[in-house]
C-alpha cells in the first residue's frame, strides 16, 4: 500500500512529489478524488477516472497513476506502464523526471538498463528542484555507472540532498562516512546522519545504526538501543533488520533468568516469534531462513511451556 500512503499524504498537501512536494504542480481535486476512491477499495473505478483525466492531458493524473502502478498494491504493479506515464509527466513534474530516471537506471520501462541516460535525467530532475535526484546522481558517480567515477563529487551531491532533509540521502551519507567513500571515514559522523534518517524511519539507516550500537562503533555500545533500532527497521519491512532482532531476542531468552510466567518473557517470546516468522517468509538467503526455522522451533517450545503454566495457574 506504499503508493496509496504516498498519495494520501499528497492529497493533504495538494501537491505531488514526496519530499519535493513544493516543487511540483498542484494536484487537482478530481485526481485527489480518484486516488481516494482507489484507497477506499474501488480500484477499477479510480483507475478508470485517472486514465480518463490522463487522456484529456492531465499530467497530475498521469503522475498519480504512474506512482500507483509503479509501487503496486491497490493496483497490480506494472512498471512498464508506469514508466510510460512518467515520460508524459516528466516535462512538468520534477517527481516524474526523477521517476523516469529510476526507470532508465533499472530498466523498468521498455528499454534495458541505461545508467548513462539515468544520470542525465537525474541531473534534469535536480535542476527542476528535486533534491533527492542529486543523491541518485551522486550514487552513480560513486559507482562509476554510466558516468566517470568521482566519489568525492558523488558524496558532495548526496550531502546536499541529505542537508535538504531527504531521508534516503541521509542514510547514504551515513554509509559514506561509515565506509570512507568520497570522504574520510568517521563513525561518529555516520551515526549522526543515520540518526537523522531514523527520525524519518528510514529502515536501512535504522538497521545499520543498530549494528553500530551492537558493536560500539563510533560511540557507546547498547543492546537496548540496537534492538530499538532493529525494531524500527523491521516494522518498516526490512527483513535483514527483522532477522537481527529475532536472533538477539532469541539469544536473550535463552540466556535470561526469567521467572516462569513472567509477562515480559511472554511478550519477548511473542515478538521473537513474529520476527522469526517474518525472516522465514521473506529472507532471500537460505542459510538465514534455516537458522530462523531452528530459532522458531525453540521459541515455539517456550511458548508452549508458558501456555501450560498459564493453564495450570487458572
C-alpha positions as protocol buffer text, in pm:
chain_id: "A"
residue {
  index: 1
  type: UNK
  ca { x: 0 y: 0 z: 0 }
}
residue {
  index: 2
  type: UNK
  ca { x: 303 y: 231 z: -25 }
}
residue {
  index: 3
  type: UNK
  ca { x: 170 y: 418 z: -327 }
}
residue {
  index: 4
  type: UNK
  ca { x: -162 y: 491 z: -161 }
}
residue {
  index: 5
  type: UNK
  ca { x: 25 y: 607 z: 151 }
}
residue {
  index: 6
  type: UNK
  ca { x: 232 y: 842 z: -64 }
}
residue {
  index: 7
  type: UNK
  ca { x: -71 y: 981 z: -241 }
}
residue {
  index: 8
  type: UNK
  ca { x: -276 y: 1010 z: 76 }
}
residue {
  index: 9
  type: UNK
  ca { x: -6 y: 1247 z: 202 }
}
residue {
  index: 10
  type: UNK
  ca { x: -14 y: 1433 z: -127 }
}
residue {
  index: 11
  type: UNK
  ca { x: -388 y: 1482 z: -107 }
}
residue {
  index: 12
  type: UNK
  ca { x: -346 y: 1666 z: 221 }
}
residue {
  index: 13
  type: UNK
  ca { x: -78 y: 1890 z: 70 }
}
residue {
  index: 14
  type: UNK
  ca { x: -245 y: 1946 z: -262 }
}
residue {
  index: 15
  type: UNK
  ca { x: 89 y: 1892 z: -437 }
}
residue {
  index: 16
  type: UNK
  ca { x: 289 y: 1598 z: -567 }
}
residue {
  index: 17
  type: UNK
  ca { x: 641 y: 1469 z: -526 }
}
residue {
  index: 18
  type: UNK
  ca { x: 701 y: 1349 z: -172 }
}
residue {
  index: 19
  type: UNK
  ca { x: 999 y: 1531 z: -20 }
}
residue {
  index: 20
  type: UNK
  ca { x: 999 y: 1782 z: -307 }
}
residue {
  index: 21
  type: UNK
  ca { x: 624 y: 1847 z: -295 }
}
residue {
  index: 22
  type: UNK
  ca { x: 662 y: 2224 z: -316 }
}
residue {
  index: 23
  type: UNK
  ca { x: 847 y: 2191 z: -648 }
}
residue {
  index: 24
  type: UNK
  ca { x: 560 y: 2006 z: -818 }
}
residue {
  index: 25
  type: UNK
  ca { x: 239 y: 2142 z: -969 }
}
residue {
  index: 26
  type: UNK
  ca { x: -82 y: 2120 z: -765 }
}
residue {
  index: 27
  type: UNK
  ca { x: -292 y: 1804 z: -769 }
}
residue {
  index: 28
  type: UNK
  ca { x: -644 y: 1867 z: -897 }
}
residue {
  index: 29
  type: UNK
  ca { x: -944 y: 1790 z: -678 }
}
residue {
  index: 30
  type: UNK
  ca { x: -1067 y: 1534 z: -933 }
}
residue {
  index: 31
  type: UNK
  ca { x: -734 y: 1349 z: -919 }
}
residue {
  index: 32
  type: UNK
  ca { x: -749 y: 1353 z: -540 }
}
residue {
  index: 33
  type: UNK
  ca { x: -1099 y: 1208 z: -555 }
}
residue {
  index: 34
  type: UNK
  ca { x: -988 y: 930 z: -792 }
}
residue {
  index: 35
  type: UNK
  ca { x: -693 y: 837 z: -570 }
}
residue {
  index: 36
  type: UNK
  ca { x: -918 y: 843 z: -263 }
}
residue {
  index: 37
  type: UNK
  ca { x: -1158 y: 611 z: -446 }
}
residue {
  index: 38
  type: UNK
  ca { x: -875 y: 363 z: -505 }
}
residue {
  index: 39
  type: UNK
  ca { x: -773 y: 390 z: -141 }
}
residue {
  index: 40
  type: UNK
  ca { x: -1131 y: 320 z: -35 }
}
residue {
  index: 41
  type: UNK
  ca { x: -1137 y: -6 z: -232 }
}
residue {
  index: 42
  type: UNK
  ca { x: -1273 y: 93 z: -573 }
}
residue {
  index: 43
  type: UNK
  ca { x: -951 y: 29 z: -764 }
}
residue {
  index: 44
  type: UNK
  ca { x: -1119 y: -18 z: -1103 }
}
residue {
  index: 45
  type: UNK
  ca { x: -1331 y: 295 z: -1073 }
}
residue {
  index: 46
  type: UNK
  ca { x: -1047 y: 513 z: -950 }
}
residue {
  index: 47
  type: UNK
  ca { x: -810 y: 388 z: -1218 }
}
residue {
  index: 48
  type: UNK
  ca { x: -1064 y: 446 z: -1493 }
}
residue {
  index: 49
  type: UNK
  ca { x: -1109 y: 804 z: -1375 }
}
residue {
  index: 50
  type: UNK
  ca { x: -732 y: 867 z: -1369 }
}
residue {
  index: 51
  type: UNK
  ca { x: -700 y: 718 z: -1717 }
}
residue {
  index: 52
  type: UNK
  ca { x: -983 y: 941 z: -1845 }
}
residue {
  index: 53
  type: UNK
  ca { x: -819 y: 1251 z: -1699 }
}
residue {
  index: 54
  type: UNK
  ca { x: -478 y: 1150 z: -1835 }
}
residue {
  index: 55
  type: UNK
  ca { x: -622 y: 1103 z: -2183 }
}
residue {
  index: 56
  type: UNK
  ca { x: -751 y: 1459 z: -2159 }
}
residue {
  index: 57
  type: UNK
  ca { x: -397 y: 1585 z: -2098 }
}
residue {
  index: 58
  type: UNK
  ca { x: -395 y: 1596 z: -1717 }
}
residue {
  index: 59
  type: UNK
  ca { x: -35 y: 1534 z: -1614 }
}
residue {
  index: 60
  type: UNK
  ca { x: -125 y: 1520 z: -1244 }
}
residue {
  index: 61
  type: UNK
  ca { x: -345 y: 1220 z: -1327 }
}
residue {
  index: 62
  type: UNK
  ca { x: -59 y: 1060 z: -1524 }
}
residue {
  index: 63
  type: UNK
  ca { x: 180 y: 1109 z: -1232 }
}
residue {
  index: 64
  type: UNK
  ca { x: -69 y: 973 z: -979 }
}
residue {
  index: 65
  type: UNK
  ca { x: -149 y: 663 z: -1182 }
}
residue {
  index: 66
  type: UNK
  ca { x: 219 y: 612 z: -1262 }
}
residue {
  index: 67
  type: UNK
  ca { x: 314 y: 603 z: -895 }
}
residue {
  index: 68
  type: UNK
  ca { x: 28 y: 371 z: -809 }
}
residue {
  index: 69
  type: UNK
  ca { x: 129 y: 130 z: -1087 }
}
residue {
  index: 70
  type: UNK
  ca { x: 499 y: 160 z: -1005 }
}
residue {
  index: 71
  type: UNK
  ca { x: 463 y: 54 z: -642 }
}
residue {
  index: 72
  type: UNK
  ca { x: 167 y: -179 z: -679 }
}
residue {
  index: 73
  type: UNK
  ca { x: -72 y: -270 z: -401 }
}
residue {
  index: 74
  type: UNK
  ca { x: -424 y: -150 z: -467 }
}
residue {
  index: 75
  type: UNK
  ca { x: -348 y: -174 z: -840 }
}
residue {
  index: 76
  type: UNK
  ca { x: -142 y: -453 z: -1000 }
}
residue {
  index: 77
  type: UNK
  ca { x: 222 y: -349 z: -1032 }
}
residue {
  index: 78
  type: UNK
  ca { x: 309 y: -255 z: -1390 }
}
residue {
  index: 79
  type: UNK
  ca { x: 639 y: -71 z: -1412 }
}
residue {
  index: 80
  type: UNK
  ca { x: 639 y: -56 z: -1792 }
}
residue {
  index: 81
  type: UNK
  ca { x: 307 y: 128 z: -1796 }
}
residue {
  index: 82
  type: UNK
  ca { x: 421 y: 345 z: -1504 }
}
residue {
  index: 83
  type: UNK
  ca { x: 740 y: 447 z: -1683 }
}
residue {
  index: 84
  type: UNK
  ca { x: 540 y: 546 z: -1993 }
}
residue {
  index: 85
  type: UNK
  ca { x: 323 y: 769 z: -1772 }
}
residue {
  index: 86
  type: UNK
  ca { x: 630 y: 925 z: -1609 }
}
residue {
  index: 87
  type: UNK
  ca { x: 765 y: 1007 z: -1954 }
}
residue {
  index: 88
  type: UNK
  ca { x: 447 y: 1207 z: -2018 }
}
residue {
  index: 89
  type: UNK
  ca { x: 452 y: 1389 z: -1684 }
}
residue {
  index: 90
  type: UNK
  ca { x: 828 y: 1449 z: -1662 }
}
residue {
  index: 91
  type: UNK
  ca { x: 829 y: 1775 z: -1852 }
}
residue {
  index: 92
  type: UNK
  ca { x: 625 y: 1944 z: -1580 }
}
residue {
  index: 93
  type: UNK
  ca { x: 666 y: 1725 z: -1274 }
}
residue {
  index: 94
  type: UNK
  ca { x: 1013 y: 1704 z: -1110 }
}
residue {
  index: 95
  type: UNK
  ca { x: 893 y: 1383 z: -945 }
}
residue {
  index: 96
  type: UNK
  ca { x: 804 y: 1242 z: -1285 }
}
residue {
  index: 97
  type: UNK
  ca { x: 1151 y: 1328 z: -1416 }
}
residue {
  index: 98
  type: UNK
  ca { x: 1311 y: 1156 z: -1117 }
}
residue {
  index: 99
  type: UNK
  ca { x: 1087 y: 852 z: -1157 }
}
residue {
  index: 100
  type: UNK
  ca { x: 1171 y: 835 z: -1528 }
}
residue {
  index: 101
  type: UNK
  ca { x: 1540 y: 832 z: -1432 }
}
residue {
  index: 102
  type: UNK
  ca { x: 1474 y: 538 z: -1199 }
}
residue {
  index: 103
  type: UNK
  ca { x: 1305 y: 359 z: -1488 }
}
residue {
  index: 104
  type: UNK
  ca { x: 1611 y: 416 z: -1707 }
}
residue {
  index: 105
  type: UNK
  ca { x: 1859 y: 316 z: -1437 }
}
residue {
  index: 106
  type: UNK
  ca { x: 1682 y: -11 z: -1354 }
}
residue {
  index: 107
  type: UNK
  ca { x: 1544 y: -95 z: -1698 }
}
residue {
  index: 108
  type: UNK
  ca { x: 1185 y: -92 z: -1574 }
}
residue {
  index: 109
  type: UNK
  ca { x: 1031 y: 53 z: -1888 }
}
residue {
  index: 110
  type: UNK
  ca { x: 1055 y: -59 z: -2248 }
}
residue {
  index: 111
  type: UNK
  ca { x: 1435 y: -40 z: -2265 }
}
residue {
  index: 112
  type: UNK
  ca { x: 1726 y: -218 z: -2098 }
}
residue {
  index: 113
  type: UNK
  ca { x: 1901 y: -52 z: -1800 }
}
residue {
  index: 114
  type: UNK
  ca { x: 2084 y: 261 z: -1912 }
}
residue {
  index: 115
  type: UNK
  ca { x: 2266 y: 433 z: -1622 }
}
residue {
  index: 116
  type: UNK
  ca { x: 2413 y: 693 z: -1857 }
}
residue {
  index: 117
  type: UNK
  ca { x: 2066 y: 804 z: -1962 }
}
residue {
  index: 118
  type: UNK
  ca { x: 1955 y: 789 z: -1599 }
}
residue {
  index: 119
  type: UNK
  ca { x: 2238 y: 1022 z: -1497 }
}
residue {
  index: 120
  type: UNK
  ca { x: 2120 y: 1285 z: -1743 }
}
residue {
  index: 121
  type: UNK
  ca { x: 1760 y: 1252 z: -1626 }
}
residue {
  index: 122
  type: UNK
  ca { x: 1860 y: 1277 z: -1258 }
}
residue {
  index: 123
  type: UNK
  ca { x: 2051 y: 1596 z: -1340 }
}
residue {
  index: 124
  type: UNK
  ca { x: 1745 y: 1739 z: -1514 }
}
residue {
  index: 125
  type: UNK
  ca { x: 1525 y: 1647 z: -1215 }
}
residue {
  index: 126
  type: UNK
  ca { x: 1775 y: 1810 z: -980 }
}
residue {
  index: 127
  type: UNK
  ca { x: 1772 y: 2123 z: -1197 }
}
residue {
  index: 128
  type: UNK
  ca { x: 1392 y: 2122 z: -1162 }
}
residue {
  index: 129
  type: UNK
  ca { x: 1430 y: 2129 z: -783 }
}
residue {
  index: 130
  type: UNK
  ca { x: 1419 y: 1757 z: -698 }
}
residue {
  index: 131
  type: UNK
  ca { x: 1669 y: 1732 z: -412 }
}
residue {
  index: 132
  type: UNK
  ca { x: 1674 y: 1351 z: -390 }
}
residue {
  index: 133
  type: UNK
  ca { x: 1781 y: 1333 z: -755 }
}
residue {
  index: 134
  type: UNK
  ca { x: 2114 y: 1484 z: -653 }
}
residue {
  index: 135
  type: UNK
  ca { x: 2200 y: 1182 z: -440 }
}
residue {
  index: 136
  type: UNK
  ca { x: 2070 y: 941 z: -704 }
}
residue {
  index: 137
  type: UNK
  ca { x: 2317 y: 1101 z: -945 }
}
residue {
  index: 138
  type: UNK
  ca { x: 2578 y: 1101 z: -669 }
}
residue {
  index: 139
  type: UNK
  ca { x: 2543 y: 726 z: -624 }
}
residue {
  index: 140
  type: UNK
  ca { x: 2601 y: 674 z: -997 }
}
residue {
  index: 141
  type: UNK
  ca { x: 2916 y: 887 z: -971 }
}
residue {
  index: 142
  type: UNK
  ca { x: 3039 y: 691 z: -670 }
}
residue {
  index: 143
  type: UNK
  ca { x: 2985 y: 360 z: -852 }
}
residue {
  index: 144
  type: UNK
  ca { x: 3106 y: 489 z: -1189 }
}
residue {
  index: 145
  type: UNK
  ca { x: 2787 y: 366 z: -1357 }
}
residue {
  index: 146
  type: UNK
  ca { x: 2710 y: 546 z: -1682 }
}
residue {
  index: 147
  type: UNK
  ca { x: 2941 y: 833 z: -1582 }
}
residue {
  index: 148
  type: UNK
  ca { x: 3306 y: 877 z: -1495 }
}
residue {
  index: 149
  type: UNK
  ca { x: 3372 y: 759 z: -1139 }
}
residue {
  index: 150
  type: UNK
  ca { x: 3402 y: 1053 z: -898 }
}
residue {
  index: 151
  type: UNK
  ca { x: 3347 y: 953 z: -537 }
}
residue {
  index: 152
  type: UNK
  ca { x: 3416 y: 1296 z: -391 }
}
residue {
  index: 153
  type: UNK
  ca { x: 3164 y: 1471 z: -617 }
}
residue {
  index: 154
  type: UNK
  ca { x: 2914 y: 1193 z: -557 }
}
residue {
  index: 155
  type: UNK
  ca { x: 2947 y: 1231 z: -180 }
}
residue {
  index: 156
  type: UNK
  ca { x: 2905 y: 1607 z: -217 }
}
residue {
  index: 157
  type: UNK
  ca { x: 2580 y: 1567 z: -410 }
}
residue {
  index: 158
  type: UNK
  ca { x: 2443 y: 1321 z: -156 }
}
residue {
  index: 159
  type: UNK
  ca { x: 2540 y: 1560 z: 122 }
}
residue {
  index: 160
  type: UNK
  ca { x: 2341 y: 1838 z: -45 }
}
residue {
  index: 161
  type: UNK
  ca { x: 2035 y: 1614 z: -62 }
}
residue {
  index: 162
  type: UNK
  ca { x: 2084 y: 1498 z: 297 }
}
residue {
  index: 163
  type: UNK
  ca { x: 2109 y: 1856 z: 418 }
}
residue {
  index: 164
  type: UNK
  ca { x: 1778 y: 1921 z: 238 }
}
residue {
  index: 165
  type: UNK
  ca { x: 1619 y: 1657 z: 461 }
}
residue {
  index: 166
  type: UNK
  ca { x: 1597 y: 1362 z: 219 }
}
residue {
  index: 167
  type: UNK
  ca { x: 1594 y: 1051 z: 440 }
}
residue {
  index: 168
  type: UNK
  ca { x: 1743 y: 812 z: 183 }
}
residue {
  index: 169
  type: UNK
  ca { x: 2024 y: 1059 z: 115 }
}
residue {
  index: 170
  type: UNK
  ca { x: 2090 y: 1089 z: 489 }
}
residue {
  index: 171
  type: UNK
  ca { x: 2123 y: 710 z: 503 }
}
residue {
  index: 172
  type: UNK
  ca { x: 2356 y: 715 z: 201 }
}
residue {
  index: 173
  type: UNK
  ca { x: 2573 y: 985 z: 360 }
}
residue {
  index: 174
  type: UNK
  ca { x: 2585 y: 775 z: 675 }
}
residue {
  index: 175
  type: UNK
  ca { x: 2706 y: 482 z: 465 }
}
residue {
  index: 176
  type: UNK
  ca { x: 2971 y: 700 z: 302 }
}
residue {
  index: 177
  type: UNK
  ca { x: 3110 y: 816 z: 637 }
}
residue {
  index: 178
  type: UNK
  ca { x: 3094 y: 460 z: 770 }
}
residue {
  index: 179
  type: UNK
  ca { x: 3293 y: 321 z: 478 }
}
residue {
  index: 180
  type: UNK
  ca { x: 3506 y: 627 z: 397 }
}
residue {
  index: 181
  type: UNK
  ca { x: 3366 y: 667 z: 44 }
}
residue {
  index: 182
  type: UNK
  ca { x: 3424 y: 1011 z: -106 }
}
residue {
  index: 183
  type: UNK
  ca { x: 3518 y: 1142 z: 237 }
}
residue {
  index: 184
  type: UNK
  ca { x: 3725 y: 1045 z: 539 }
}
residue {
  index: 185
  type: UNK
  ca { x: 3590 y: 754 z: 744 }
}
residue {
  index: 186
  type: UNK
  ca { x: 3415 y: 892 z: 1052 }
}
residue {
  index: 187
  type: UNK
  ca { x: 3197 y: 665 z: 1264 }
}
residue {
  index: 188
  type: UNK
  ca { x: 3061 y: 947 z: 1477 }
}
residue {
  index: 189
  type: UNK
  ca { x: 2954 y: 1142 z: 1171 }
}
residue {
  index: 190
  type: UNK
  ca { x: 2799 y: 824 z: 1030 }
}
residue {
  index: 191
  type: UNK
  ca { x: 2596 y: 788 z: 1350 }
}
residue {
  index: 192
  type: UNK
  ca { x: 2480 y: 1147 z: 1325 }
}
residue {
  index: 193
  type: UNK
  ca { x: 2345 y: 1109 z: 970 }
}
residue {
  index: 194
  type: UNK
  ca { x: 2189 y: 773 z: 1045 }
}
residue {
  index: 195
  type: UNK
  ca { x: 2007 y: 926 z: 1344 }
}
residue {
  index: 196
  type: UNK
  ca { x: 1860 y: 1195 z: 1118 }
}
residue {
  index: 197
  type: UNK
  ca { x: 1740 y: 930 z: 873 }
}
residue {
  index: 198
  type: UNK
  ca { x: 1600 y: 712 z: 1152 }
}
residue {
  index: 199
  type: UNK
  ca { x: 1394 y: 1009 z: 1272 }
}
residue {
  index: 200
  type: UNK
  ca { x: 1212 y: 965 z: 938 }
}
residue {
  index: 201
  type: UNK
  ca { x: 1200 y: 585 z: 988 }
}
residue {
  index: 202
  type: UNK
  ca { x: 1445 y: 509 z: 707 }
}
residue {
  index: 203
  type: UNK
  ca { x: 1484 y: 133 z: 750 }
}
residue {
  index: 204
  type: UNK
  ca { x: 1839 y: 81 z: 623 }
}
residue {
  index: 205
  type: UNK
  ca { x: 1972 y: 357 z: 848 }
}
residue {
  index: 206
  type: UNK
  ca { x: 1792 y: 204 z: 1147 }
}
residue {
  index: 207
  type: UNK
  ca { x: 1938 y: -139 z: 1077 }
}
residue {
  index: 208
  type: UNK
  ca { x: 2294 y: -19 z: 1024 }
}
residue {
  index: 209
  type: UNK
  ca { x: 2288 y: 219 z: 1320 }
}
residue {
  index: 210
  type: UNK
  ca { x: 2159 y: -71 z: 1529 }
}
residue {
  index: 211
  type: UNK
  ca { x: 2462 y: -272 z: 1424 }
}
residue {
  index: 212
  type: UNK
  ca { x: 2688 y: 18 z: 1521 }
}
residue {
  index: 213
  type: UNK
  ca { x: 2531 y: 25 z: 1868 }
}
residue {
  index: 214
  type: UNK
  ca { x: 2566 y: -352 z: 1896 }
}
residue {
  index: 215
  type: UNK
  ca { x: 2936 y: -326 z: 1810 }
}
residue {
  index: 216
  type: UNK
  ca { x: 3012 y: 3 z: 1988 }
}
residue {
  index: 217
  type: UNK
  ca { x: 3128 y: 167 z: 1665 }
}
residue {
  index: 218
  type: UNK
  ca { x: 3165 y: 543 z: 1697 }
}
residue {
  index: 219
  type: UNK
  ca { x: 3009 y: 566 z: 2043 }
}
residue {
  index: 220
  type: UNK
  ca { x: 2872 y: 367 z: 2334 }
}
residue {
  index: 221
  type: UNK
  ca { x: 2762 y: 8 z: 2296 }
}
residue {
  index: 222
  type: UNK
  ca { x: 2396 y: -55 z: 2379 }
}
residue {
  index: 223
  type: UNK
  ca { x: 2198 y: -369 z: 2303 }
}
residue {
  index: 224
  type: UNK
  ca { x: 1877 y: -197 z: 2411 }
}
residue {
  index: 225
  type: UNK
  ca { x: 1933 y: 78 z: 2154 }
}
residue {
  index: 226
  type: UNK
  ca { x: 2032 y: -178 z: 1891 }
}
residue {
  index: 227
  type: UNK
  ca { x: 1705 y: -365 z: 1947 }
}
residue {
  index: 228
  type: UNK
  ca { x: 1503 y: -44 z: 1936 }
}
residue {
  index: 229
  type: UNK
  ca { x: 1658 y: 47 z: 1601 }
}
residue {
  index: 230
  type: UNK
  ca { x: 1620 y: -302 z: 1454 }
}
residue {
  index: 231
  type: UNK
  ca { x: 1256 y: -292 z: 1563 }
}
residue {
  index: 232
  type: UNK
  ca { x: 1205 y: 26 z: 1359 }
}
residue {
  index: 233
  type: UNK
  ca { x: 1378 y: -134 z: 1063 }
}
residue {
  index: 234
  type: UNK
  ca { x: 1167 y: -449 z: 1090 }
}
residue {
  index: 235
  type: UNK
  ca { x: 844 y: -254 z: 1128 }
}
residue {
  index: 236
  type: UNK
  ca { x: 930 y: -70 z: 806 }
}
residue {
  index: 237
  type: UNK
  ca { x: 952 y: -404 z: 626 }
}
residue {
  index: 238
  type: UNK
  ca { x: 1328 y: -465 z: 634 }
}
residue {
  index: 239
  type: UNK
  ca { x: 1382 y: -842 z: 662 }
}
residue {
  index: 240
  type: UNK
  ca { x: 1751 y: -800 z: 747 }
}
residue {
  index: 241
  type: UNK
  ca { x: 1664 y: -586 z: 1049 }
}
residue {
  index: 242
  type: UNK
  ca { x: 1394 y: -837 z: 1144 }
}
residue {
  index: 243
  type: UNK
  ca { x: 1647 y: -1119 z: 1131 }
}
residue {
  index: 244
  type: UNK
  ca { x: 1891 y: -932 z: 1354 }
}
residue {
  index: 245
  type: UNK
  ca { x: 1616 y: -853 z: 1605 }
}
residue {
  index: 246
  type: UNK
  ca { x: 1481 y: -1209 z: 1611 }
}
residue {
  index: 247
  type: UNK
  ca { x: 1829 y: -1352 z: 1665 }
}
residue {
  index: 248
  type: UNK
  ca { x: 1904 y: -1115 z: 1951 }
}
residue {
  index: 249
  type: UNK
  ca { x: 1569 y: -1165 z: 2123 }
}
residue {
  index: 250
  type: UNK
  ca { x: 1601 y: -1543 z: 2099 }
}
residue {
  index: 251
  type: UNK
  ca { x: 1953 y: -1533 z: 2242 }
}
residue {
  index: 252
  type: UNK
  ca { x: 1841 y: -1317 z: 2532 }
}
residue {
  index: 253
  type: UNK
  ca { x: 1551 y: -1551 z: 2607 }
}
residue {
  index: 254
  type: UNK
  ca { x: 1786 y: -1849 z: 2617 }
}
residue {
  index: 255
  type: UNK
  ca { x: 2030 y: -1669 z: 2847 }
}
residue {
  index: 256
  type: UNK
  ca { x: 1785 y: -1481 z: 3071 }
}
residue {
  index: 257
  type: UNK
  ca { x: 1676 y: -1573 z: 3420 }
}
residue {
  index: 258
  type: UNK
  ca { x: 1305 y: -1511 z: 3380 }
}
residue {
  index: 259
  type: UNK
  ca { x: 1066 y: -1641 z: 3639 }
}
residue {
  index: 260
  type: UNK
  ca { x: 810 y: -1883 z: 3493 }
}
residue {
  index: 261
  type: UNK
  ca { x: 505 y: -1688 z: 3388 }
}
residue {
  index: 262
  type: UNK
  ca { x: 685 y: -1352 z: 3379 }
}
residue {
  index: 263
  type: UNK
  ca { x: 477 y: -1123 z: 3150 }
}
residue {
  index: 264
  type: UNK
  ca { x: 793 y: -977 z: 2996 }
}
residue {
  index: 265
  type: UNK
  ca { x: 912 y: -1324 z: 2899 }
}
residue {
  index: 266
  type: UNK
  ca { x: 580 y: -1397 z: 2727 }
}
residue {
  index: 267
  type: UNK
  ca { x: 596 y: -1063 z: 2541 }
}
residue {
  index: 268
  type: UNK
  ca { x: 956 y: -1125 z: 2430 }
}
residue {
  index: 269
  type: UNK
  ca { x: 870 y: -1475 z: 2309 }
}
residue {
  index: 270
  type: UNK
  ca { x: 578 y: -1340 z: 2106 }
}
residue {
  index: 271
  type: UNK
  ca { x: 792 y: -1069 z: 1947 }
}
residue {
  index: 272
  type: UNK
  ca { x: 1077 y: -1309 z: 1870 }
}
residue {
  index: 273
  type: UNK
  ca { x: 827 y: -1548 z: 1705 }
}
residue {
  index: 274
  type: UNK
  ca { x: 685 y: -1264 z: 1497 }
}
residue {
  index: 275
  type: UNK
  ca { x: 1018 y: -1158 z: 1353 }
}
residue {
  index: 276
  type: UNK
  ca { x: 1150 y: -1514 z: 1315 }
}
residue {
  index: 277
  type: UNK
  ca { x: 846 y: -1599 z: 1104 }
}
residue {
  index: 278
  type: UNK
  ca { x: 889 y: -1280 z: 902 }
}
residue {
  index: 279
  type: UNK
  ca { x: 1251 y: -1380 z: 837 }
}
residue {
  index: 280
  type: UNK
  ca { x: 1144 y: -1727 z: 724 }
}
residue {
  index: 281
  type: UNK
  ca { x: 880 y: -1584 z: 492 }
}
residue {
  index: 282
  type: UNK
  ca { x: 1090 y: -1311 z: 329 }
}
residue {
  index: 283
  type: UNK
  ca { x: 1467 y: -1353 z: 374 }
}
residue {
  index: 284
  type: UNK
  ca { x: 1648 y: -1411 z: 42 }
}
residue {
  index: 285
  type: UNK
  ca { x: 1932 y: -1617 z: 194 }
}
residue {
  index: 286
  type: UNK
  ca { x: 1854 y: -1987 z: 257 }
}
residue {
  index: 287
  type: UNK
  ca { x: 2111 y: -2005 z: 538 }
}
residue {
  index: 288
  type: UNK
  ca { x: 1934 y: -1731 z: 732 }
}
residue {
  index: 289
  type: UNK
  ca { x: 1597 y: -1893 z: 671 }
}
residue {
  index: 290
  type: UNK
  ca { x: 1719 y: -2223 z: 810 }
}
residue {
  index: 291
  type: UNK
  ca { x: 1868 y: -2052 z: 1116 }
}
residue {
  index: 292
  type: UNK
  ca { x: 1537 y: -1872 z: 1173 }
}
residue {
  index: 293
  type: UNK
  ca { x: 1349 y: -2202 z: 1148 }
}
residue {
  index: 294
  type: UNK
  ca { x: 1573 y: -2351 z: 1417 }
}
residue {
  index: 295
  type: UNK
  ca { x: 1518 y: -2050 z: 1641 }
}
residue {
  index: 296
  type: UNK
  ca { x: 1143 y: -2061 z: 1579 }
}
residue {
  index: 297
  type: UNK
  ca { x: 1125 y: -2424 z: 1691 }
}
residue {
  index: 298
  type: UNK
  ca { x: 1291 y: -2327 z: 2021 }
}
residue {
  index: 299
  type: UNK
  ca { x: 1058 y: -2030 z: 2063 }
}
residue {
  index: 300
  type: UNK
  ca { x: 751 y: -2242 z: 1998 }
}
residue {
  index: 301
  type: UNK
  ca { x: 866 y: -2475 z: 2277 }
}
residue {
  index: 302
  type: UNK
  ca { x: 900 y: -2177 z: 2510 }
}
residue {
  index: 303
  type: UNK
  ca { x: 557 y: -2053 z: 2406 }
}
residue {
  index: 304
  type: UNK
  ca { x: 403 y: -2392 z: 2474 }
}
residue {
  index: 305
  type: UNK
  ca { x: 564 y: -2410 z: 2820 }
}
residue {
  index: 306
  type: UNK
  ca { x: 430 y: -2065 z: 2905 }
}
residue {
  index: 307
  type: UNK
  ca { x: 81 y: -2164 z: 2793 }
}
residue {
  index: 308
  type: UNK
  ca { x: 90 y: -2482 z: 3001 }
}
residue {
  index: 309
  type: UNK
  ca { x: 195 y: -2280 z: 3304 }
}
residue {
  index: 310
  type: UNK
  ca { x: -86 y: -2034 z: 3242 }
}
residue {
  index: 311
  type: UNK
  ca { x: -340 y: -2315 z: 3220 }
}
residue {
  index: 312
  type: UNK
  ca { x: -218 y: -2473 z: 3545 }
}
residue {
  index: 313
  type: UNK
  ca { x: -239 y: -2141 z: 3726 }
}
residue {
  index: 314
  type: UNK
  ca { x: -608 y: -2091 z: 3641 }
}
